[in-house]
Amino acid sequence: PETHTPNQELKRMSDEKAAPSQNKDTRPPRLYVKGSFVNFRRSNANQRNHTALLQIEGVNSKEDVEFYLGKRVAYIYKAKRARTKHSGIQKDTKQTSRFRVIWGKVCRAHGNNGLVRSQFKKNLPPRALGGAVRIMLYPSRI
């Protein structure tokens, strides 16, 4: 039997992981971070519907929020009726989709626990409370 040092064993394991798998079911990388719409910005008596509070997955401090400032946010919902999609690439074909998007952006931190304030082009509807949002990894400020 061959004896391997721990370093050789670790190198062999990392090489196995680095080798591309032959599985055809691999999905492309996700280019967004998951988040959830927690609430509207509010005081004890008043609610400001133009500012939404979002919890970003994996963000737990004010320092972590710094990376996400200015990033685009998408709230995707399913409508009752399909609408034709306008594509700049293929103007000949008519595609319809029931999915619609409300776009916004991350404005600033809210408190010290990683919540962020964001403003959307149109205010988010109340039924979106607790729903999922996507924080896109663009535009980059690096």
N, C-alpha and C positions, 0 to 999 in steps of 0.2 A: 504494500500500500504506500502511496505517495503521501508525504507529509507537507502540509502547507502552513506557512506562517499566517498569522491573523491578517496582515496587510495584503498578502496575496489573495486570501479568501475574500476580503472586502473588495479588492479590485475586480476579481472574477464576478462577484455579485453585481457590481455596478456596471460591468460590461454587458451582462445579461439584460439589465434594465435598459441600457442605452440602445441595445439592438432593436431596430424597428420590428414591430410585430407584423405578422402576415395576415392579421385579422382584417377583413374588409368592412367590419361594422364599426370601425373607429370613427368617432365624431370629430368635427373640426373644433378647435379651441373656442371657448366662450369669450367673447370680446366685451363683456359687460360684467358688472358686479350686481348681485341680487340685493334688493332692499325692500323695505315695506313702508307704506304710508301710515304713519302713526296717528297724526291729528293735524288740525289746522293750528296755526299760532293763535294763542288766546290769552286773555287775562281772566280774572275771576268772573267778570260779567260779560265781556265782549269776545267775539271770535273774529279773527282776521282771515277771511277766506282766500285772500290773494297770496298767502304764504303757507306752504305745506311743510310739516315736520316729517322728516324721513329718517328711518333707522337703516344704516348701511351694514350689511353683513360683515363681521370682523372688525368693525370700527368701534372702539370702546373708550376713546379719549379725545380731548380737544386737539392734541398733537397729531393724531391719526387723520383728522378731518382735513388737514392742510393739503394733502395730496388731491382730494376730491373737489376742491374749490374751483368753480368754473366748468366742471364736467357737465355734459348733457344728461338729462334724465328723461326716460320714456315711460309713460303709463299706457299700457296696451290693454284694450278692452274689446269685447266682441259685441257688435251692434246687431240690431234686429234685421236690418236689410243690408244686402250687399251693395257696395258702391264700386264704380269703375276706378281702377287704379291708374294714375297717370305716370307713365314711365318715360324718362328722358331718353332711354336707350332704344326701346321698341315702341315707336309711335303708331305702327300699323295695327298691332294686336290690342284687343280690349280684354283686360283681365279684371275680374271682380273679386272682392274680398270683403268679408264681414269684419275683419280686424281693423281697428282704427287706433291712432296714436295721439296722445297729447304730449307735446314736448315742453321741457322746462330745463332749468339749470340750477346747480347747487350754488347758493349765494354765500352762506356763512355758517359757522357753527352755532348750535343752540345749546347752551349749558356746557357742562364739563364731561358728559358721559357719551359723547360721540353722535348725538343727534345733529342733523343738519337742517337748515332752512333752505327751501327751494321755491322758486316762483315758476309757474307754468304759463304758457301762452294764453290758455283759457283756464280758469280756476278748476281744480279737480272736483268732480261731483261727490256728494256725500256717500254714495254707494261705494266709492273707492276706498273708504276708510278700512284699514287693515289689509288692503290689497297689495299685490306685488308691483314693484317698479324696477326698472333696469337703469343702473347708473353706467353710462357708456364710458369707456376709457379714453375719450377724446373730448375736447381738444387738449393736447398735452402742454404742460407748462414747464417741462423739464428742459 
